[in-house]
């Protein structure tokens, strides 16, 4: 009988009750693997030397069990693969006394900066730009920001204020782990649908940026929009048609105009469901650059209020997905049953044909055997010994040619199809 799955709370109690080697032995795994289980379930474990200090009466510390994050495994049993699907729950309302963070001393380098954004500008500026002017940094583990060089400072400021607004409400903004069952929502940077397909490549992070509300994750993307602008080509450079420099009239001889996508400096905040079964997103855009600044707290509160509704949407989508999976499974089983029935019918038909062919061949051989018996009987009456021997020799050779006349030998080779 297998060991039942244990919860985070049970594992937390066990690893702080006895050394990891004993806990691992009970579940039939190594202590190093048990440590990986604790990490996957976000369960703190005793540090090296904890049990020795406890034995000699020295002071030790035991951190509390933190709340589960959206990507934390909630239950585990030996042989279970990671990651397991989390059970979604909206974040509990934060009491008013705890909603605001305690004021921090101002940093010497400037205003408070969220940890995910501390080095983002240097990584973006060290990267390349695509044809539309958007940054393509070489580093892939960065906050989900799609922006041009000119708008980078404003984008970092907006992202920082948005992330801190969530943190002040008690909701952590972090990167989701690689390999988990999360998907980034498509980003459409065009303010208006382009006349032609946009084949330009835009940067995207390896790890999604998301705000955690209980075990519910909401993906966050901040991107700068673009619009189609009429551009004029003059001596190897494209200029906006409404911002042409003073040029020699002769340079306009070999000049033409074309529509190109240009960054606008206006931002859009996109919140979305990172779960594949739930297609949901919400956007806040700008009509003029800078309009979103100052609205971060309202956006954070709006998303926090939406958490229970999103959980309901997710559960409904999961039920639909499970119903669709069961329907496809039933169709697959029905198709397999029909295929097996057709194969069996085909095999029975071939088996019957083979049996009838064997019976027909045996009947012919049996008739030949009766013919040979009659020849042998008549040959025995011949007075000439030499003639009789020659005929009997020919009969023996003929019997060897037609093979056995034993019906059992024919029937042994036939098999009924299964």
Secondary structure by P-SEA (a helix, b strand, c coil): cccccccaaaaaaaaaaccaaaaaaaacccaaaaaaaaaaacccccccaaaaaaaaccbbbbbcccccccccccccccccccccccccccccccccccccccccccccccccccccccaaaaaaaaccccccccccccccccccccccccaaaaaaaaaaaaaaaaaaacbbbbbccccccccccccccccccccccccbbbbbbcbbbbbbcccbbbbbbbbbbbbbbbcccccccccccccccccccccccccbbbbbbbbccbbbbbbbbcccccccbbbbbbccccccccaaaaaaaaaaaaaaaaaaaaaaaaaaaaaaaaaaaaaaaaaaaaaaaaaaaaaaaaaaaaaaaaaaaaaaaaaaaaaaaaaaaaaaacccaaaaaaaaaaaaaaaaaaccccaaaaaaaccccc
